[in-house]
Amino acid sequence: MRVGDLQQIMLQTDTVGKVQQQGAYGAEIEQSKLAAQQLFENREKAKQIQSLEESDTVSIKDRDSSREQQAQSDKEEEQAEAESENESGPEADPLSGSTGRHIDIRV
């Protein structure tokens, strides 16, 4: 084997080694980029889930308070109706009769 051939083999071995190192480094870079991207996506999903939970909680609270207000309003209306019936008394209602007797009319 000649010295020139030996030098050529050594250069090729060096070049192959460098290419392999660059390939490994490139793969590591690509892998770290993908990991960072996946981590970012997971954080975004967690934020979305948290915001959805908060909005659901708010809507549930709003719905519950709305129901409570409606129930309170209904109670107040019933009390007002009962008070107005008590104030007017049986005299104001001509169909009920003041004596409370039922008269059956037959023809």
Salt bridges, closest charged atoms under 4 A:
ASP5 OD2 - ARG2 NE 3.89
GLU44 OE2 - LYS47 NZ 3.99
ASP104 OD2 - ARG106 NE 3.43
